[in-house]
């Protein structure tokens, strides 16, 4: 499956609340976050190839020292069992695998975004669950977006990767296949600000 197909999104309710900004994955790679910098790459490979996810999405050589960065692709829901307890109730029949609270539109209060997983399909070769992002304002669910992603979810964080003063969502994921594991990140921003 192509990376473009892997990262496509489908709206469930009206207009999609989030817009895909950028994404990248690396075979045997990892995703690193420090403040507003997201790096995806393979520090163990020769040449330390990587990508910086920002407004331009630029190819880079990963720094020799990643001190100060957090690996946000280390703990993933590989067995479809993660179920977190956010401050709101998730959609019926769904479990929360990651969540973050942030001010995405510059208007108080902060938005709450849940990454929800549905039941794993009975015919699935690996325990990939259907995933969706759910947007809450003042504890009310105001939008959701099904993600056309065949991957295990890792974390959902926020960072102002494009420098516009408003944070974006940083979704890290793991996709396993016959040629190895790919870890990557997808950046989403609020569709209407």
N, C-alpha and C positions, 0 to 999 in steps of 0.2 A: 504494500500500500504506500502511495506517495506521501511525503510529508505534508503537502498541500491538502490532500484528502484527509489525512490524519487530523489536521487542525481546523478543518471547516466547522462552522457552527450552524445550527438550525434553531430558529425561534419557535417557542411554544406558545407564548401569550402575547399577541400584538407585536409591536416592534421589539426587537432584541434589545435588552437593557445594556448589553456590553458590545463593544466593537473590538475585533482582533487587531492588535497593533503590530506585533511581530512574534516570531517563534523561531526556535533553533533546537536541534538535537545533535548529540555526538555519540557515536558508537563507543561503548565502554567509557562514556564520559560522565560528567557531573555538572551540577548547577551551583554556582557560588553567588552569594548576595552579600554586599557590604553597603550599608546606607542606601544610596540610589544607583548602585552599580550592579548589574546582573551579567555574569560571565557564564558561558556554557562551553565546555571543552573537555579535553582528555589530557590531564597533566602528566599521565604516565607514558603517553605516546611520544615518540621522537618528534622534536620540534614544538611540542606543547601546543597543538592547534586549538583554536577556540574562536568564539564569537562574542562580541559585546552587544547585548540587546539594549538598544536605545532608539532614538528617533530614526537613525540611519541603519542600524544593525550592521556593524562592521566586523570583518574578519580580523583576528588578533592572534598574537602569541601570548598564551597565559603567562602571567608573572611567575618568576621562579619561586617567590614566596607568596602564599595566599593567606598569610597571617592577617587577621582582622575580617576575613570573609567567613561566612557560614555556609556549609554545604547543605542546601535545602532540598537535595534529592536523595539524601541518605536513607530516610525512613519512609518507605512507601507501603501502601496497602496491598501487598502481594497476594494475600489470601482472602481478600474481600471480607475482612472481619472488623476493621476499624469502625468504631461508632462513638463519636465525640458528643458532648453535651453542650451546645451553644446556649446563649441566653434566650433563644426562641425555639419553638417547636418546628422541626423540619416538615417537608411535605409528607403526606400520608404514604406509608410503605417505604420511605427513604431513610437512609442513615447518613449522618454528617461525617465526612472523612477529613474535612479541613474547613476552617473559617477564619475570617479576619474582619476587623472593624476599622473603618477609615473614613475620612472626609473626602469623597470623590468629587463633590460638586461645589465646595466652598460655602455651603449652607448648613448650619447646625440643625439637628444633631448629625453625628456621623452615620454613614451607611454601614450596615452589617451585610456581609456577603458569605453565604454558605456554599461549600462544594458538597453536593449531595450525590449519593450513589444508590442506584436501584438494585433489585435482585439480579444476580448473575444469570444470564439466559441458560436454560438447560442444555443447549447444544454447544456451549462455549468450550473451546479446547483449553483455554486458560481462564482463570476466574476474573475476567475483565467485566466490570459492572458498567452499565450505562451511567454517565455522569451529567450533572447539570449545575449551573451556577444559579443561586437564588438571591435576589436583592431584597433587603428589608430596610424600611425607613420607619422610625418610631415604633419598632416591633411589629410592623405590618408588612406582609409580603406584597411587594409591588411589582415584581417581575421575575421571570425565570427564563433560562436559556439552556436548552439541551446542547451538550457538546458532542460532536461527532468525533470522538477520540477513542482509539483502541489502545489504552494504556492504563497502567496502575497509577492512581493519584499519589502524590507525595505530600506537598505542602501548598498552601495558599498564603501568600504574603502580599505586602504592599510596598511600593517604592516609586518615587517620581523619576522614572527612567528617562523621560524626554525633557525634563527641565522646565515644564510649563507651570509649575507651582501646585499641581494637583497629582496625587499619587495614582498609579495604575495598579492593577492586580497582577501578581506574578504567580503563575500556576506551574509548579514543577511536577514532572511525570516520568514514568519509566515504562518502556515498551520492550518486551522480550520477544525474541524470534530465533530462528534457526542459526542466524549468523552472529548472535550475541545480544547484548542488552544496549538499548539506546536510552540515555537520559537527556531530558531537555526541559525547556521552559517556554511557556506561551504567555504573552503580555496582552491584557485586555484593559480598555478604558471604558468609562461610562459613555454610552452612546449620546445622550442629550444632557448637556450641562446647563 
